[in-house]
Amino acid sequence: MPKPNIHPTWYPEAKVTCNGEVIMTVGSTSPEINVEVWSGNHPFYTGTQKIIDTEGRVDRFQKRYAMIGKKVNKEASESSSETK
């Protein structure tokens, strides 16, 4: 049993709002929670995500790991042909 007068007030039906729209209700110590981003408007979850690649980092990463994958496959095929 919690001690009286030391715990914050618990709101079992706290409203979570985004852009003035109530998204859900959760239990919280605040009666209302304002958020800017949630899964309903986040680009990753809505499928509108764009990768901004100003310095070519994504391309370098994809090239590096594509080459490693080819190298590993090439070595594996060479080692399997040697064992036959």
Biopython code that builds the backbone (N, CA, C, O; Angstrom):
import numpy as np
from Bio.PDB.StructureBuilder import StructureBuilder

atoms = [
    (1, "MET", "N", (0.845, -1.173, 0.000)),
    (1, "MET", "CA", (0.000, 0.000, 0.000)),
    (1, "MET", "C", (0.893, 1.240, 0.000)),
    (1, "MET", "O", (1.778, 1.362, 0.847)),
    (2, "PRO", "N", (0.669, 2.166, -0.948)),
    (2, "PRO", "CA", (1.500, 3.366, -0.988)),
    (2, "PRO", "C", (1.250, 4.271, 0.215)),
    (2, "PRO", "O", (0.146, 4.348, 0.754)),
    (3, "LYS", "N", (2.300, 4.938, 0.601)),
    (3, "LYS", "CA", (2.166, 5.891, 1.705)),
    (3, "LYS", "C", (1.342, 7.088, 1.237)),
    (3, "LYS", "O", (1.474, 7.515, 0.090)),
    (4, "PRO", "N", (0.505, 7.626, 2.097)),
    (4, "PRO", "CA", (-0.321, 8.777, 1.694)),
    (4, "PRO", "C", (0.514, 10.054, 1.575)),
    (4, "PRO", "O", (1.495, 10.244, 2.295)),
    (5, "ASN", "N", (0.107, 10.910, 0.665)),
    (5, "ASN", "CA", (0.642, 12.269, 0.484)),
    (5, "ASN", "C", (2.091, 12.331, 0.006)),
    (5, "ASN", "O", (2.720, 13.379, 0.150)),
    (6, "ILE", "N", (2.649, 11.258, -0.556)),
    (6, "ILE", "CA", (4.011, 11.367, -1.120)),
    (6, "ILE", "C", (4.052, 11.029, -2.604)),
    (6, "ILE", "O", (5.049, 11.321, -3.265)),
    (7, "HIS", "N", (3.011, 10.427, -3.142)),
    (7, "HIS", "CA", (2.981, 10.037, -4.543)),
    (7, "HIS", "C", (2.194, 11.047, -5.365)),
    (7, "HIS", "O", (1.243, 11.647, -4.864)),
    (8, "PRO", "N", (2.585, 11.243, -6.636)),
    (8, "PRO", "CA", (1.816, 12.156, -7.492)),
    (8, "PRO", "C", (0.443, 11.565, -7.809)),
    (8, "PRO", "O", (0.219, 10.362, -7.681)),
    (9, "THR", "N", (-0.451, 12.426, -8.218)),
    (9, "THR", "CA", (-1.797, 11.993, -8.578)),
    (9, "THR", "C", (-1.739, 11.144, -9.844)),
    (9, "THR", "O", (-1.081, 11.511, -10.817)),
    (10, "TRP", "N", (-2.425, 10.016, -9.824)),
    (10, "TRP", "CA", (-2.437, 9.114, -10.974)),
    (10, "TRP", "C", (-3.722, 9.325, -11.769)),
    (10, "TRP", "O", (-4.823, 9.268, -11.220)),
    (11, "TYR", "N", (-3.565, 9.571, -13.066)),
    (11, "TYR", "CA", (-4.700, 9.759, -13.961)),
    (11, "TYR", "C", (-4.785, 8.535, -14.872)),
    (11, "TYR", "O", (-3.995, 8.419, -15.809)),
    (12, "PRO", "N", (-5.718, 7.625, -14.621)),
    (12, "PRO", "CA", (-5.800, 6.401, -15.427)),
    (12, "PRO", "C", (-6.285, 6.649, -16.852)),
    (12, "PRO", "O", (-6.075, 5.805, -17.723)),
    (13, "GLU", "N", (-6.917, 7.764, -17.105)),
    (13, "GLU", "CA", (-7.436, 8.089, -18.438)),
    (13, "GLU", "C", (-6.815, 9.393, -18.951)),
    (13, "GLU", "O", (-7.543, 10.296, -19.364)),
    (14, "ALA", "N", (-5.489, 9.505, -18.929)),
    (14, "ALA", "CA", (-4.821, 10.709, -19.434)),
    (14, "ALA", "C", (-4.903, 10.719, -20.959)),
    (14, "ALA", "O", (-4.679, 9.694, -21.603)),
    (15, "LYS", "N", (-5.222, 11.867, -21.529)),
    (15, "LYS", "CA", (-5.390, 11.992, -22.975)),
    (15, "LYS", "C", (-4.061, 12.343, -23.631)),
    (15, "LYS", "O", (-3.360, 13.253, -23.187)),
    (16, "VAL", "N", (-3.721, 11.617, -24.687)),
    (16, "VAL", "CA", (-2.547, 11.916, -25.495)),
    (16, "VAL", "C", (-3.045, 12.609, -26.747)),
    (16, "VAL", "O", (-3.852, 12.048, -27.489)),
    (17, "THR", "N", (-2.564, 13.852, -26.996)),
    (17, "THR", "CA", (-3.022, 14.621, -28.149)),
    (17, "THR", "C", (-1.864, 14.953, -29.067)),
    (17, "THR", "O", (-0.729, 15.150, -28.631)),
    (18, "CYS", "N", (-2.184, 15.011, -30.361)),
    (18, "CYS", "CA", (-1.226, 15.429, -31.386)),
    (18, "CYS", "C", (-1.971, 16.361, -32.328)),
    (18, "CYS", "O", (-2.982, 15.979, -32.918)),
    (19, "ASN", "N", (-1.479, 17.568, -32.466)),
    (19, "ASN", "CA", (-2.107, 18.591, -33.309)),
    (19, "ASN", "C", (-3.562, 18.834, -32.929)),
    (19, "ASN", "O", (-4.410, 19.019, -33.802)),
    (20, "GLY", "N", (-3.853, 18.835, -31.638)),
    (20, "GLY", "CA", (-5.198, 19.109, -31.158)),
    (20, "GLY", "C", (-6.152, 17.938, -31.259)),
    (20, "GLY", "O", (-7.321, 18.076, -30.900)),
    (21, "GLU", "N", (-5.701, 16.802, -31.731)),
    (21, "GLU", "CA", (-6.548, 15.622, -31.895)),
    (21, "GLU", "C", (-6.179, 14.578, -30.847)),
    (21, "GLU", "O", (-5.002, 14.258, -30.681)),
    (22, "VAL", "N", (-7.165, 14.049, -30.144)),
    (22, "VAL", "CA", (-6.910, 13.021, -29.135)),
    (22, "VAL", "C", (-6.582, 11.721, -29.857)),
    (22, "VAL", "O", (-7.369, 11.226, -30.664)),
    (23, "ILE", "N", (-5.410, 11.180, -29.554)),
    (23, "ILE", "CA", (-4.944, 9.967, -30.214)),
    (23, "ILE", "C", (-5.330, 8.733, -29.412)),
    (23, "ILE", "O", (-5.865, 7.770, -29.962)),
    (24, "MET", "N", (-5.060, 8.762, -28.118)),
    (24, "MET", "CA", (-5.324, 7.621, -27.253)),
    (24, "MET", "C", (-5.403, 8.084, -25.814)),
    (24, "MET", "O", (-5.137, 9.248, -25.512)),
    (25, "THR", "N", (-5.764, 7.184, -24.936)),
    (25, "THR", "CA", (-5.722, 7.462, -23.509)),
    (25, "THR", "C", (-4.812, 6.437, -22.847)),
    (25, "THR", "O", (-4.830, 5.256, -23.191)),
    (26, "VAL", "N", (-4.024, 6.906, -21.898)),
    (26, "VAL", "CA", (-3.077, 6.064, -21.178)),
    (26, "VAL", "C", (-3.090, 6.469, -19.710)),
    (26, "VAL", "O", (-3.649, 7.505, -19.349)),
    (27, "GLY", "N", (-2.481, 5.662, -18.881)),
    (27, "GLY", "CA", (-2.314, 6.026, -17.488)),
    (27, "GLY", "C", (-1.069, 6.873, -17.326)),
    (27, "GLY", "O", (-0.017, 6.537, -17.870)),
    (28, "SER", "N", (-1.169, 7.968, -16.585)),
    (28, "SER", "CA", (-0.044, 8.884, -16.443)),
    (28, "SER", "C", (-0.215, 9.736, -15.190)),
    (28, "SER", "O", (-1.284, 9.771, -14.581)),
    (29, "THR", "N", (0.860, 10.417, -14.823)),
    (29, "THR", "CA", (0.786, 11.367, -13.716)),
    (29, "THR", "C", (0.413, 12.757, -14.204)),
    (29, "THR", "O", (0.234, 13.670, -13.398)),
    (30, "SER", "N", (0.294, 12.928, -15.527)),
    (30, "SER", "CA", (-0.177, 14.186, -16.114)),
    (30, "SER", "C", (-1.561, 13.942, -16.700)),
    (30, "SER", "O", (-1.792, 12.895, -17.304)),
    (31, "PRO", "N", (-2.481, 14.877, -16.537)),
    (31, "PRO", "CA", (-3.822, 14.643, -17.072)),
    (31, "PRO", "C", (-3.881, 14.699, -18.601)),
    (31, "PRO", "O", (-4.779, 14.114, -19.207)),
    (32, "GLU", "N", (-2.927, 15.401, -19.228)),
    (32, "GLU", "CA", (-2.910, 15.504, -20.682)),
    (32, "GLU", "C", (-1.463, 15.512, -21.168)),
    (32, "GLU", "O", (-0.612, 16.178, -20.579)),
    (33, "ILE", "N", (-1.187, 14.777, -22.232)),
    (33, "ILE", "CA", (0.158, 14.685, -22.812)),
    (33, "ILE", "C", (0.072, 15.151, -24.252)),
    (33, "ILE", "O", (-0.723, 14.627, -25.032)),
    (34, "ASN", "N", (0.887, 16.131, -24.607)),
    (34, "ASN", "CA", (0.936, 16.634, -25.979)),
    (34, "ASN", "C", (2.185, 16.102, -26.663)),
    (34, "ASN", "O", (3.291, 16.249, -26.142)),
    (35, "VAL", "N", (2.015, 15.480, -27.838)),
    (35, "VAL", "CA", (3.135, 14.954, -28.614)),
    (35, "VAL", "C", (3.119, 15.571, -30.004)),
    (35, "VAL", "O", (2.068, 15.973, -30.504)),
    (36, "GLU", "N", (4.284, 15.641, -30.619)),
    (36, "GLU", "CA", (4.375, 16.170, -31.976)),
    (36, "GLU", "C", (4.336, 15.063, -33.008)),
    (36, "GLU", "O", (3.789, 15.239, -34.097)),
    (37, "VAL", "N", (4.917, 13.915, -32.667)),
    (37, "VAL", "CA", (5.016, 12.814, -33.610)),
    (37, "VAL", "C", (4.540, 11.542, -32.926)),
    (37, "VAL", "O", (4.872, 11.294, -31.767)),
    (38, "TRP", "N", (3.776, 10.751, -33.627)),
    (38, "TRP", "CA", (3.368, 9.431, -33.164)),
    (38, "TRP", "C", (3.310, 8.520, -34.374)),
    (38, "TRP", "O", (3.508, 8.989, -35.495)),
    (39, "SER", "N", (3.048, 7.245, -34.191)),
    (39, "SER", "CA", (3.125, 6.289, -35.297)),
    (39, "SER", "C", (2.125, 6.582, -36.406)),
    (39, "SER", "O", (2.331, 6.141, -37.537)),
    (40, "GLY", "N", (1.070, 7.297, -36.129)),
    (40, "GLY", "CA", (0.082, 7.620, -37.147)),
    (40, "GLY", "C", (0.522, 8.701, -38.111)),
    (40, "GLY", "O", (-0.028, 8.795, -39.208)),
    (41, "ASN", "N", (1.507, 9.530, -37.736)),
    (41, "ASN", "CA", (1.966, 10.570, -38.654)),
    (41, "ASN", "C", (3.477, 10.546, -38.859)),
    (41, "ASN", "O", (4.018, 11.450, -39.496)),
    (42, "HIS", "N", (4.168, 9.544, -38.341)),
    (42, "HIS", "CA", (5.614, 9.449, -38.532)),
    (42, "HIS", "C", (5.901, 8.867, -39.912)),
    (42, "HIS", "O", (5.291, 7.868, -40.294)),
    (43, "PRO", "N", (6.820, 9.471, -40.669)),
    (43, "PRO", "CA", (7.098, 9.003, -42.032)),
    (43, "PRO", "C", (7.517, 7.534, -42.116)),
    (43, "PRO", "O", (7.207, 6.870, -43.106)),
    (44, "PHE", "N", (8.201, 7.021, -41.119)),
    (44, "PHE", "CA", (8.625, 5.620, -41.166)),
    (44, "PHE", "C", (7.420, 4.690, -41.197)),
    (44, "PHE", "O", (7.420, 3.703, -41.933)),
    (45, "TYR", "N", (6.400, 4.991, -40.411)),
    (45, "TYR", "CA", (5.233, 4.124, -40.319)),
    (45, "TYR", "C", (4.203, 4.388, -41.409)),
    (45, "TYR", "O", (3.429, 3.493, -41.749)),
    (46, "THR", "N", (4.176, 5.583, -41.960)),
    (46, "THR", "CA", (3.199, 5.894, -42.999)),
    (46, "THR", "C", (3.715, 5.558, -44.400)),
    (46, "THR", "O", (2.947, 5.606, -45.361)),
    (47, "GLY", "N", (4.996, 5.220, -44.531)),
    (47, "GLY", "CA", (5.554, 4.843, -45.826)),
    (47, "GLY", "C", (6.010, 6.016, -46.662)),
    (47, "GLY", "O", (6.278, 5.843, -47.851)),
    (48, "THR", "N", (6.109, 7.192, -46.096)),
    (48, "THR", "CA", (6.536, 8.365, -46.853)),
    (48, "THR", "C", (7.950, 8.790, -46.495)),
    (48, "THR", "O", (8.342, 9.930, -46.745)),
    (49, "GLN", "N", (8.721, 7.873, -45.909)),
    (49, "GLN", "CA", (10.074, 8.205, -45.474)),
    (49, "GLN", "C", (10.989, 8.380, -46.680)),
    (49, "GLN", "O", (10.946, 7.591, -47.624)),
    (50, "LYS", "N", (11.804, 9.407, -46.641)),
    (50, "LYS", "CA", (12.787, 9.666, -47.674)),
    (50, "LYS", "C", (14.151, 9.720, -47.016)),
    (50, "LYS", "O", (14.325, 10.380, -45.992)),
    (51, "ILE", "N", (15.114, 9.033, -47.597)),
    (51, "ILE", "CA", (16.470, 9.069, -47.058)),
    (51, "ILE", "C", (17.179, 10.260, -47.688)),
    (51, "ILE", "O", (17.353, 10.322, -48.905)),
    (52, "ILE", "N", (17.583, 11.195, -46.853)),
    (52, "ILE", "CA", (18.300, 12.371, -47.330)),
    (52, "ILE", "C", (19.781, 12.059, -47.242)),
    (52, "ILE", "O", (20.334, 11.895, -46.154)),
    (53, "ASP", "N", (20.413, 11.981, -48.397)),
    (53, "ASP", "CA", (21.809, 11.583, -48.463)),
    (53, "ASP", "C", (22.595, 12.703, -49.136)),
    (53, "ASP", "O", (22.746, 12.719, -50.357)),
    (54, "THR", "N", (23.089, 13.633, -48.335)),
    (54, "THR", "CA", (23.775, 14.790, -48.892)),
    (54, "THR", "C", (25.243, 14.521, -49.196)),
    (54, "THR", "O", (25.835, 15.198, -50.037)),
    (55, "GLU", "N", (25.828, 13.550, -48.526)),
    (55, "GLU", "CA", (27.255, 13.315, -48.717)),
    (55, "GLU", "C", (27.553, 11.944, -49.321)),
    (55, "GLU", "O", (28.713, 11.531, -49.345)),
    (56, "GLY", "N", (26.553, 11.239, -49.801)),
    (56, "GLY", "CA", (26.778, 9.946, -50.427)),
    (56, "GLY", "C", (27.058, 8.820, -49.452)),
    (56, "GLY", "O", (27.589, 7.783, -49.849)),
    (57, "ARG", "N", (26.715, 8.998, -48.196)),
    (57, "ARG", "CA", (27.008, 7.978, -47.193)),
    (57, "ARG", "C", (26.217, 6.701, -47.421)),
    (57, "ARG", "O", (26.744, 5.600, -47.256)),
    (58, "VAL", "N", (24.949, 6.847, -47.799)),
    (58, "VAL", "CA", (24.117, 5.662, -48.019)),
    (58, "VAL", "C", (24.663, 4.863, -49.200)),
    (58, "VAL", "O", (24.744, 3.636, -49.139)),
    (59, "ASP", "N", (25.038, 5.560, -50.275)),
    (59, "ASP", "CA", (25.599, 4.867, -51.438)),
    (59, "ASP", "C", (26.893, 4.154, -51.088)),
    (59, "ASP", "O", (27.106, 3.011, -51.494)),
    (60, "ARG", "N", (27.764, 4.828, -50.329)),
    (60, "ARG", "CA", (29.023, 4.177, -49.920)),
    (60, "ARG", "C", (28.749, 2.951, -49.057)),
    (60, "ARG", "O", (29.407, 1.923, -49.215)),
    (61, "PHE", "N", (27.794, 3.051, -48.155)),
    (61, "PHE", "CA", (27.443, 1.921, -47.294)),
    (61, "PHE", "C", (26.923, 0.758, -48.132)),
    (61, "PHE", "O", (27.335, -0.384, -47.931)),
    (62, "GLN", "N", (26.021, 1.039, -49.067)),
    (62, "GLN", "CA", (25.443, -0.024, -49.879)),
    (62, "GLN", "C", (26.504, -0.653, -50.777)),
    (62, "GLN", "O", (26.512, -1.871, -50.958)),
    (63, "LYS", "N", (27.389, 0.147, -51.335)),
    (63, "LYS", "CA", (28.457, -0.407, -52.173)),
    (63, "LYS", "C", (29.405, -1.261, -51.349)),
    (63, "LYS", "O", (29.791, -2.347, -51.779)),
    (64, "ARG", "N", (29.781, -0.790, -50.182)),
    (64, "ARG", "CA", (30.719, -1.520, -49.335)),
    (64, "ARG", "C", (30.161, -2.889, -48.959)),
    (64, "ARG", "O", (30.853, -3.898, -49.093)),
    (65, "TYR", "N", (28.933, -2.929, -48.495)),
    (65, "TYR", "CA", (28.372, -4.194, -48.047)),
    (65, "TYR", "C", (27.903, -5.068, -49.195)),
    (65, "TYR", "O", (27.803, -6.284, -49.033)),
    (66, "ALA", "N", (27.615, -4.490, -50.340)),
    (66, "ALA", "CA", (27.303, -5.305, -51.514)),
    (66, "ALA", "C", (28.574, -6.004, -51.975)),
    (66, "ALA", "O", (28.525, -7.165, -52.381)),
    (67, "MET", "N", (29.723, -5.307, -51.918)),
    (67, "MET", "CA", (30.999, -5.914, -52.328)),
    (67, "MET", "C", (31.404, -7.002, -51.353)),
    (67, "MET", "O", (31.909, -8.047, -51.762)),
    (68, "ILE", "N", (31.188, -6.767, -50.069)),
    (68, "ILE", "CA", (31.552, -7.783, -49.077)),
    (68, "ILE", "C", (30.698, -9.022, -49.292)),
    (68, "ILE", "O", (31.204, -10.141, -49.204)),
    (69, "GLY", "N", (29.432, -8.846, -49.568)),
    (69, "GLY", "CA", (28.550, -9.983, -49.809)),
    (69, "GLY", "C", (28.988, -10.765, -51.029)),
    (69, "GLY", "O", (28.944, -11.995, -51.022)),
    (70, "LYS", "N", (29.414, -10.070, -52.085)),
    (70, "LYS", "CA", (29.896, -10.753, -53.286)),
    (70, "LYS", "C", (31.200, -11.478, -53.001)),
    (70, "LYS", "O", (31.411, -12.595, -53.471)),
    (71, "LYS", "N", (32.081, -10.835, -52.223)),
    (71, "LYS", "CA", (33.355, -11.442, -51.901)),
    (71, "LYS", "C", (33.152, -12.709, -51.086)),
    (71, "LYS", "O", (33.814, -13.719, -51.327)),
    (72, "VAL", "N", (32.254, -12.662, -50.139)),
    (72, "VAL", "CA", (31.974, -13.838, -49.300)),
    (72, "VAL", "C", (31.394, -14.949, -50.160)),
    (72, "VAL", "O", (31.790, -16.106, -50.016)),
    (73, "ASN", "N", (30.467, -14.624, -51.048)),
    (73, "ASN", "CA", (29.873, -15.629, -51.916)),
    (73, "ASN", "C", (30.909, -16.209, -52.869)),
    (73, "ASN", "O", (30.889, -17.407, -53.151)),
    (74, "LYS", "N", (31.813, -15.368, -53.367)),
    (74, "LYS", "CA", (32.850, -15.818, -54.286)),
    (74, "LYS", "C", (33.796, -16.775, -53.565)),
    (74, "LYS", "O", (34.145, -17.825, -54.103)),
    (75, "GLU", "N", (34.215, -16.415, -52.338)),
    (75, "GLU", "CA", (35.097, -17.277, -51.563)),
    (75, "GLU", "C", (34.413, -18.586, -51.222)),
    (75, "GLU", "O", (35.051, -19.638, -51.246)),
    (76, "ALA", "N", (33.143, -18.541, -50.907)),
    (76, "ALA", "CA", (32.406, -19.757, -50.562)),
    (76, "ALA", "C", (32.303, -20.675, -51.769)),
    (76, "ALA", "O", (32.421, -21.892, -51.628)),
    (77, "SER", "N", (32.083, -20.110, -52.965)),
    (77, "SER", "CA", (31.971, -20.934, -54.157)),
    (77, "SER", "C", (33.332, -21.529, -54.531)),
    (77, "SER", "O", (33.404, -22.659, -55.013)),
    (78, "GLU", "N", (34.418, -20.764, -54.308)),
    (78, "GLU", "CA", (35.755, -21.277, -54.592)),
    (78, "GLU", "C", (36.105, -22.407, -53.647)),
    (78, "GLU", "O", (36.660, -23.418, -54.079)),
    (79, "SER", "N", (35.797, -22.264, -52.370)),
    (79, "SER", "CA", (36.122, -23.299, -51.386)),
    (79, "SER", "C", (35.279, -24.546, -51.614)),
    (79, "SER", "O", (35.758, -25.655, -51.375)),
    (80, "SER", "N", (34.045, -24.399, -52.067)),
    (80, "SER", "CA", (33.219, -25.569, -52.317)),
    (80, "SER", "C", (33.675, -26.299, -53.572)),
    (80, "SER", "O", (33.544, -27.520, -53.650)),
    (81, "SER", "N", (34.212, -25.574, -54.561)),
    (81, "SER", "CA", (34.700, -26.231, -55.765)),
    (81, "SER", "C", (36.027, -26.949, -55.490)),
    (81, "SER", "O", (36.337, -27.939, -56.152)),
    (82, "GLU", "N", (36.804, -26.467, -54.532)),
    (82, "GLU", "CA", (38.071, -27.107, -54.187)),
    (82, "GLU", "C", (37.839, -28.415, -53.429)),
    (82, "GLU", "O", (38.643, -29.341, -53.541)),
    (83, "THR", "N", (36.771, -28.501, -52.675)),
    (83, "THR", "CA", (36.516, -29.698, -51.874)),
    (83, "THR", "C", (35.926, -30.827, -52.721)),
    (83, "THR", "O", (35.908, -31.977, -52.281)),
    (84, "LYS", "N", (35.449, -30.525, -53.914)),
    (84, "LYS", "CA", (34.830, -31.559, -54.765)),
    (84, "LYS", "C", (35.843, -32.408, -55.459)),
    (84, "LYS", "O", (35.479, -33.317, -56.206)),
]
sb = StructureBuilder()
sb.init_structure("model")
sb.init_model(0)
sb.init_chain("A")
sb.init_seg("    ")
for serial, (resi, resn, name, xyz) in enumerate(atoms, 1):
    if name == "N":
        sb.init_residue(resn, " ", resi, " ")
    sb.init_atom(name, np.array(xyz, "f"), 0.0, 1.0, " ", f" {name:<3s}", serial, name[0])
structure = sb.get_structure()
